[in-house]
Amino acid sequence: MTVFECVGRPNVVQSILAEAPPHSRVVLAGACHAPVEIGPLQFTTAEVTVTASFAYRPAEFRAAIGHLSERPHLFGQLITGEHALDETADAFDALATNPDQVKILINPADAS
């Protein structure tokens, strides 16, 4: 199992690392700027691998564009809401408070 941490908040990083299932891999992708206290023994006994990822490489963008062009209907299903540019604050509020919101599209061409 691979677990991705994409938030970058120390308490989330700590929680994910503490609760990672045995033999899993944790990918730290969130930009966490604060120190996080960890207990290395938990990784040793559970054989958890921790790795980090910060940026994308050109080949990854090409692969993503290929996937999007081959299966656009699958990726469209990820968008759970659409907002005009001047509704961006409302969009973030919806993401923070509504668990049904996964990915919100901000459309700069739309005006409220």
Beta strands, then each sheet from edge to edge (+ up, - down):
strand 1: 2-5
strand 2: 25-28
strand 3: 49-52
strand 4: 79-84
strand 5: 103-107
sheet 1: 1+ 2+ 3+
sheet 2: 4+ 5+
end
